[in-house]
Amino acid sequence: QVQLVESGGGSVQAGGSLRLSCAVSGSIHNINAMGWYRQAPGKRREFVALIISGGNINYADSVKGRLTISRDIAKNTVYLQMNSLKPEDQAVYSCNADRVDGLKTYWGQGTQVTVSS
């Protein structure tokens, strides 16, 4: 079993920055990739960024150049640095972890990001 706990959400003005953290515990040796997703009210959950165990990284086109995913293996934590935030970035951000066998994805509870114009 894997547990994920996000933190770092909050309210900022457009153009501001936030850093989200996702602390991982449990059977972390079974994790192959970790990612961030977001869901705004009335919208479907959408992919934001992904980091794979080998270090490969992918981003949604809408966040390239503004959001950066990283990890601290020693701290078992994945981060999402968010710069130049826009009102359309406002959403609940959740991190997830994919098990190596691909048969299960774990999710955190989410953290709210509010961006005012």
BAFI-3210 file (N, C-alpha, C; in Angstrom, 3 decimals, decimal comma, padded with zeros to 6 digits):
// residues 117
n [1|2|3|4|5|6|7|8|9|10|11|12|13|14|15|16|17|18|19|20|21|22|23|24|25|26|27|28|29|30|31|32|33|34|35|36|37|38|39|40|41|42|43|44|45|46|47|48|49|50|51|52|53|54|55|56|57|58|59|60|61|62|63|64|65|66|67|68|69|70|71|72|73|74|75|76|77|78|79|80|81|82|83|84|85|86|87|88|89|90|91|92|93|94|95|96|97|98|99|100|101|102|103|104|105|106|107|108|109|110|111|112|113|114|115|116|117]
n.u [000,845|000,382|000,719|-000,258|000,275|-000,670|000,442|000,754|-000,925|-002,937|-003,889|-003,251|-002,292|-002,732|000,098|001,660|003,386|003,480|004,418|003,787|003,707|004,148|004,054|005,272|004,559|004,865|004,775|006,932|008,849|007,542|006,645|006,428|006,029|005,215|002,749|001,111|-002,181|-005,084|-008,220|-010,770|-013,724|-016,643|-015,315|-013,447|-011,000|-007,625|-004,468|-001,340|001,520|004,249|006,561|008,887|010,335|012,910|013,614|012,593|010,451|007,238|004,984|001,819|000,739|-000,331|000,940|003,635|006,817|006,005|005,220|006,910|007,927|009,436|011,584|012,521|014,343|015,449|013,784|011,419|009,520|007,586|007,505|005,720|006,478|005,060|004,890|004,232|001,410|-001,930|-005,385|-006,798|-005,423|-006,456|-007,625|-008,282|-005,493|-004,008|-001,830|-000,499|000,430|001,842|001,750|004,387|003,643|001,595|-001,030|-002,335|-003,224|-002,390|-003,844|-003,629|-005,264|-005,703|-005,135|-006,099|-005,773|-005,958|-006,339|-006,356|-007,499]
n.v [-001,194|002,278|005,583|008,902|012,309|015,502|018,928|022,513|024,033|026,990|030,484|032,785|035,711|036,347|035,617|035,010|032,595|029,174|026,306|022,982|020,044|016,509|014,027|010,788|007,578|004,216|001,348|002,238|001,283|-000,030|001,771|003,237|005,585|009,025|011,540|014,710|015,897|017,861|019,316|021,378|023,144|021,733|020,682|018,097|015,940|016,692|015,962|017,095|016,968|014,628|012,383|009,909|006,878|006,566|009,132|010,544|013,136|014,535|017,037|018,729|020,605|023,059|023,912|023,962|025,381|026,948|025,448|023,109|019,862|017,905|015,786|014,567|012,116|011,201|012,306|011,193|012,610|014,413|017,296|020,190|022,925|025,976|028,616|031,958|031,936|031,517|032,555|030,431|028,266|027,613|025,158|021,929|020,241|017,130|014,489|011,491|008,012|005,471|001,986|-000,382|-002,676|-001,725|-002,107|-000,693|002,513|004,995|007,640|010,968|013,167|015,650|019,183|022,548|025,075|028,440|031,090|034,438|037,095]
n.w [000,000|-000,655|000,495|-000,085|000,476|-000,049|000,038|000,428|-001,123|-001,816|-001,859|-004,402|-006,264|-009,766|-011,708|-009,595|-007,430|-006,348|-004,428|-004,558|-002,588|-002,409|-000,289|000,062|001,304|002,607|000,530|-001,278|-002,999|-004,952|-006,767|-009,967|-011,407|-010,864|-010,665|-011,303|-011,225|-012,047|-011,141|-012,019|-010,929|-012,268|-014,407|-016,131|-014,646|-015,280|-016,791|-015,562|-014,983|-015,113|-013,661|-014,212|-012,918|-013,976|-014,451|-016,583|-017,796|-018,282|-019,495|-019,486|-022,292|-021,656|-019,371|-019,726|-019,288|-017,202|-014,966|-012,912|-012,349|-009,836|-007,841|-004,618|-003,720|-001,336|000,541|-000,111|-001,622|-003,947|-005,967|-007,145|-008,683|-009,207|-011,281|-012,501|-012,354|-013,560|-013,726|-014,838|-013,932|-011,557|-009,390|-007,880|-006,948|-007,368|-006,445|-007,877|-007,892|-009,765|-009,731|-010,214|-011,671|-013,109|-012,445|-010,538|-009,316|-007,069|-005,136|-003,807|-001,424|-002,422|-003,003|-002,686|-005,096|-005,590|-007,779|-008,213|-010,274]
ca.u [000,000|001,102|-000,042|000,189|-000,288|-000,290|000,419|001,304|-001,917|-003,289|-004,436|-002,276|-002,743|-002,187|001,510|002,346|003,968|003,238|005,063|003,050|004,497|003,430|004,863|004,936|004,946|004,375|005,559|007,391|009,684|006,665|006,178|007,156|005,908|004,347|002,273|000,162|-003,391|-005,895|-009,624|-011,483|-015,166|-017,386|-014,454|-012,858|-009,630|-006,678|-003,064|-000,490|002,935|004,583|007,978|009,023|011,426|014,196|013,876|011,885|009,404|006,287|004,091|000,725|001,153|-000,830|001,755|005,055|007,502|005,530|005,176|008,047|007,833|010,737|011,462|013,618|014,252|015,785|012,628|010,219|008,594|007,523|007,103|005,246|006,725|004,135|005,221|003,401|000,085|-003,031|-006,680|-007,212|-004,719|-007,193|-008,172|-007,760|-004,357|-003,798|-000,725|-000,767|001,587|001,525|002,498|005,272|002,964|000,577|-002,367|-002,980|-002,793|-002,737|-004,131|-003,708|-006,581|-005,803|-004,927|-006,750|-005,000|-006,849|-005,598|-007,242|-007,020]
ca.v [000,000|003,550|006,743|010,169|013,462|016,761|020,156|023,668|024,810|028,258|031,527|033,741|036,534|035,977|035,942|034,533|031,256|028,239|025,011|021,882|018,876|015,245|013,112|009,398|006,602|002,869|000,483|003,139|000,569|-000,534|002,886|003,446|006,961|009,874|012,652|015,692|016,142|018,911|019,329|022,616|022,900|021,525|020,171|016,791|015,951|016,726|015,695|018,278|016,634|013,250|012,040|008,464|006,474|006,791|010,566|011,201|014,053|015,014|018,106|019,159|021,776|024,280|024,321|023,957|026,652|027,625|024,485|022,196|018,725|017,409|014,843|014,412|010,699|011,016|012,728|010,537|013,702|014,970|018,687|020,878|024,358|026,647|030,027|032,692|031,325|032,169|032,163|029,121|027,209|027,356|023,809|021,024|019,505|015,848|013,698|010,063|007,131|004,245|000,826|-000,891|-003,645|-001,039|-002,566|000,151|003,895|005,569|009,069|011,752|013,760|016,890|020,469|023,600|026,224|029,506|032,165|035,573|037,989]
ca.w [000,000|-000,753|000,939|-000,660|001,178|-000,685|000,826|-000,265|-001,855|-001,203|-002,728|-004,909|-007,378|-011,065|-011,817|-008,407|-007,419|-005,253|-004,572|-003,976|-002,195|-002,280|000,508|-000,235|002,312|002,331|-000,371|-002,332|-003,946|-005,998|-007,584|-011,215|-011,862|-010,066|-011,459|-010,764|-011,990|-011,446|-011,528|-011,728|-010,769|-013,495|-015,476|-015,915|-014,152|-016,391|-016,538|-015,450|-015,131|-014,749|-013,570|-014,201|-012,040|-014,619|-014,509|-017,685|-017,351|-019,276|-019,059|-020,349|-023,064|-021,027|-018,219|-020,082|-019,099|-015,991|-013,865|-012,938|-011,442|-009,399|-006,743|-003,675|-003,385|000,079|001,345|-000,635|-001,894|-005,295|-005,888|-008,338|-008,590|-010,118|-011,469|-013,471|-012,281|-014,249|-013,158|-015,354|-013,200|-010,325|-009,366|-006,854|-007,490|-006,711|-006,959|-007,945|-008,044|-010,506|-009,314|-011,256|-012,520|-013,883|-012,101|-009,526|-009,162|-005,776|-005,205|-002,597|-001,176|-003,178|-002,330|-003,474|-005,575|-006,015|-008,440|-008,454|-011,342]
c.u [000,882|000,182|000,589|-000,502|000,241|-000,340|000,931|000,310|-002,231|-003,849|-003,335|-002,929|-002,113|-000,753|002,339|002,816|003,512|004,081|004,247|004,010|003,590|004,351|004,356|005,402|004,349|005,320|006,076|008,261|008,860|006,191|007,061|007,139|004,992|003,965|001,381|-000,990|-004,149|-007,325|-010,258|-012,974|-015,858|-016,581|-013,915|-011,442|-008,676|-005,252|-002,289|000,969|003,185|006,089|008,080|010,280|012,796|014,555|013,199|010,699|008,523|005,391|002,921|001,179|000,778|000,041|003,246|005,655|007,091|005,531|006,302|007,847|009,242|010,530|012,715|013,511|014,510|014,606|011,341|009,129|008,720|006,951|006,513|005,440|005,882|004,454|004,286|001,988|-000,978|-004,347|-007,141|-006,448|-005,450|-007,891|-007,742|-006,678|-004,125|-002,572|-001,138|000,511|001,136|002,388|003,265|004,551|001,835|-000,850|-003,067|-002,370|-003,295|-002,922|-004,062|-005,075|-006,785|-005,571|-005,425|-005,756|-005,992|-006,014|-006,577|-006,627|-006,926]
c.v [001,247|004,660|008,013|011,310|014,732|017,908|021,291|024,482|026,109|029,214|032,496|034,599|036,031|036,477|035,442|033,094|030,481|027,001|023,976|020,739|017,663|014,272|011,691|008,499|005,247|002,123|001,288|002,430|-000,004|000,549|003,064|004,900|007,721|011,092|013,596|015,849|017,277|018,821|020,624|022,305|022,769|020,982|018,798|016,947|015,899|016,530|017,009|017,921|015,234|013,110|010,545|008,086|006,697|008,257|011,285|011,999|014,447|016,083|018,249|020,431|023,081|024,771|024,366|025,348|027,390|026,698|023,484|021,106|018,269|016,441|014,894|012,978|010,463|011,354|012,052|011,556|014,143|016,382|019,150|022,367|025,050|028,135|030,642|032,130|032,187|031,761|030,789|027,962|026,840|026,010|023,112|020,187|018,242|015,166|012,232|009,292|005,856|003,097|000,241|-001,846|-003,008|-001,365|-001,686|001,535|004,403|007,079|009,709|012,402|015,062|018,130|021,581|024,694|027,241|030,655|033,276|036,510|039,419]
c.w [000,000|-000,295|000,379|000,073|000,536|000,324|-000,040|-001,063|-001,135|-002,225|-003,118|-005,977|-008,670|-011,182|-010,643|-008,530|-006,188|-005,502|-003,818|-003,652|-002,101|-001,555|000,331|000,905|001,966|001,414|-001,563|-003,361|-005,095|-006,963|-008,818|-011,648|-010,916|-010,890|-010,679|-011,757|-011,318|-011,961|-011,053|-011,619|-012,123|-014,658|-015,109|-015,362|-015,340|-015,909|-016,484|-015,733|-014,602|-014,662|-013,368|-013,419|-012,656|-014,777|-015,658|-017,154|-018,527|-018,665|-020,021|-021,062|-022,358|-019,882|-018,534|-019,929|-017,847|-014,770|-014,027|-011,891|-011,084|-008,242|-005,874|-003,164|-001,907|000,987|000,909|-000,948|-003,346|-005,184|-007,223|-008,083|-009,645|-010,140|-012,498|-013,508|-012,939|-013,579|-013,624|-014,731|-011,913|-010,392|-008,080|-007,510|-006,665|-007,291|-007,004|-008,133|-008,722|-010,009|-010,490|-012,197|-013,328|-013,518|-011,081|-009,528|-007,821|-005,934|-003,829|-002,495|-001,920|-002,327|-003,254|-003,838|-006,129|-006,567|-008,781|-009,484|-010,847]
res [q|v|q|l|v|e|s|g|g|g|s|v|q|a|g|g|s|l|r|l|s|c|a|v|s|g|s|i|h|n|i|n|a|m|g|w|y|r|q|a|p|g|k|r|r|e|f|v|a|l|i|i|s|g|g|n|i|n|y|a|d|s|v|k|g|r|l|t|i|s|r|d|i|a|k|n|t|v|y|l|q|m|n|s|l|k|p|e|d|q|a|v|y|s|c|n|a|d|r|v|d|g|l|k|t|y|w|g|q|g|t|q|v|t|v|s|s]
***
